[in-house]
């Protein structure tokens, strides 16, 4: 009887260990709305190598659907918990964070980048509870163009998590804003 219990416990333990291991091929860490978390690194594989590309947060200033390029403005997403950053920027945790975040745009410096053929694109479906939609480059740019035509002010003030390397966009995901 002891051997059965021991064997059963060992099988259960082995199953738990397998279930708790990380999957190196797993997609980027995302929250429930499909947004990549700040510390995410996007793995891009091609024939010659695999590279980890960090994401940064940007506004899209303009998009060229013909050349598949974006003009971007880097921004920072600051939360009330970042006390050192609050002091540095002279922000008040009680008054400057009505939605739980503050978007800080340090410079007006713009970055131009074109989409890699391997780019992963994600935008939020506003009509379907902000469900993330994975799509191709052309569909992503068409979606952005439609948003821009509907309301340019909102379209250019929507943050995107973007992984850029050597002037190429390998990942882009729209950030949900409450």
C-alpha positions, 0 to 999 in steps of 0.5 A, a space after each residue: 500500500 505504501 508503494 502505491 501512495 509513494 508512486 502516486 505522489 511521485 507521479 503527481 509531483 512530476 506532473 506539477 514540475 512539468 506544468 510549472 516549467 517555462 516555455 521558451 517558445 511562449 508568446 510575450 508576457 501580456 496582460 488580459 487586454 493583449 498589451 505587452 508588459 514593460 519588461 517584455 523582450 520580443 524574440 525574433 527568429 530568422 535563419 541566422 540568429 535569434 535576438 531579444 528586442 526590448 519594447 518601448 512605448 510610443 505614440 504614432 505621429 504618422 503612418 505611411 501605408 505605401 512604404 509601411 513606415 511609421 513616425 514615432 514619438 517615444 513616451 513613458 508610462 508612469 504609475 503612482 508607485 514609481 516614487 523616485 520618478 514622481 519626485 523627479 518630475 514633480 508629480 503628485 500621486 493624489 492629483 496627477 493620476 486620475 486613471 492610475 497612470 501618467 504619460 510623460 513625453 520627455 522630448 519631441 524627438 521623432 523616430 522613423 521605422 519601417 515594418 519588418 516582414 516578420 512583424 507581429 501586429 496587435 490592435 484592440 477591437 473597440 467594438 468587441 470589449 477591446 479584444 486584442 486582434 493579431 493581424 498583418 501589417 497591411 490590416 494594422 495600418 488600415 486600422 490605424 488609418 481608419 482610427 486617424 480619420 475618425 478622430 486624429 487627436 485620439 489616434 495620435 494619443 494612443 500608446 503602442 508597445 513597439 520593438 524596433 531594431 536597426 530601424 525595423 519594427 518587429 512587434 507592435 501592440 496597442 495599449 489599452 487606456 481606460 
